[in-house]
Amino acid sequence: MQYRPLGRTGVQVSPLCLGAMMFGPWGNEDKTDSIRIIHRALDAGINFVDTADVYSAGVSEEIVGKALQGRRENVFLATKFFMPMDQNDPNQRGGSRRWVIRAVESSLRRLGTDHIDLYQVHRPSPDTDVSETLGALTDLVRQGKVRYIGSSSYSGSQIVEAQWTSRERNLERFVTEQPPYSVLVRGIEEDVLPTVRRHGMGTLTYSPLSGGWLSGRYRKNAAEGPASAARPQARFDMSTPANQRKLDAVEQLAVLAEKAGVSLIELAVAFVINHPGVTSAIIGPRTMEQLEAFLPAADITPSSDVLDAIDEIVAPGVTVNPVDNSYGDFELRADQRRR
């Protein structure tokens, strides 16, 4: 496994980051098996693990914490906060100082560690000043509970605003961004990736298989529905024109992968990690078999001909189905638009 610099932090991480969303009731409820999968990933050279407090209501963090006992110092451990942890309490979520300080203590306890290497805001908050969140995160860094801070699903302008705020107010800055990126979801190529590179940030992208669409599971005449209840059903409605276009693209990509002598999964992941603006791709296996299918991609470099062929199937900067984007959920709401 060839390691890469995480932005300008001086930290070296693997091009594959083990995502833990599928460990727990959202995916694999067998904790022992989940720990085996984590250990196999570490043995294969992966030194980067990403989870979140919201994944299976904290169970994912607990599983990761148990798996890393005795191996914690060799792992760059990332987790996230922001999503609701109690549907009945409006203050157990978001980017407020009150919640950030509380959320980190809960994550540290579940992870069984005294520090988090990378603590990330899971989503930008439309009703919280970014300086509020950055101020709280800065205190956590100075207390030694967090080493670095990052953002997730921030637009280009939100990334710039956060960097400007950090500089103007002498606060810790986001050193990473975690956006969605795959052959089918290429919107970040237009703005987010260039912005991240200009600011010297690392990029750990999620959903390189586009929620399973590039796993080979979803083909013409295949059964509908996501493999995990954590994924929105609407994104897997095969009757919509946008998803029909995705099916057409998947068929062409499958043929291309076969011609290139690799699996569709290997092609999809290799495409992501070979973009010069990407540090690591988050892979989220639910089973050992799925993990083994991901691992070879770390050593694959697609040829220019293959990359050109992918561009013919899905043009650079294009997201085939706009609902797969993680941007504009607030800004594009009917009450926020000028009608």
Salt bridges, closest charged atoms under 4 A:
ASP33 OD1 - ARG36 NH1 2.56
ASP43 OD1 - ARG71 NH2 2.83
ASP50 OD2 - LYS80 NZ 2.62
GLU61 OE1 - ARG110 NE 2.68
GLU105 OE2 - LYS145 NZ 2.39
ASP114 OD1 - HIS115 ND1 2.81
ASP117 OD2 - ARG72 NH1 3.03
ASP117 OD1 - HIS115 NE2 3.38
ASP139 OD2 - ARG97 NH1 2.80
GLU189 OE1 - ARG186 NE 3.01
ASP248 OD1 - LYS220 NZ 2.42
GLU251 OE2 - ARG219 NE 2.94
GLU292 OE2 - ARG40 NE 2.68
ASP311 OD1 - ARG186 NH1 2.89
ASP324 OD2 - LYS246 NZ 2.77
ASP335 OD2 - ARG333 NH2 2.85
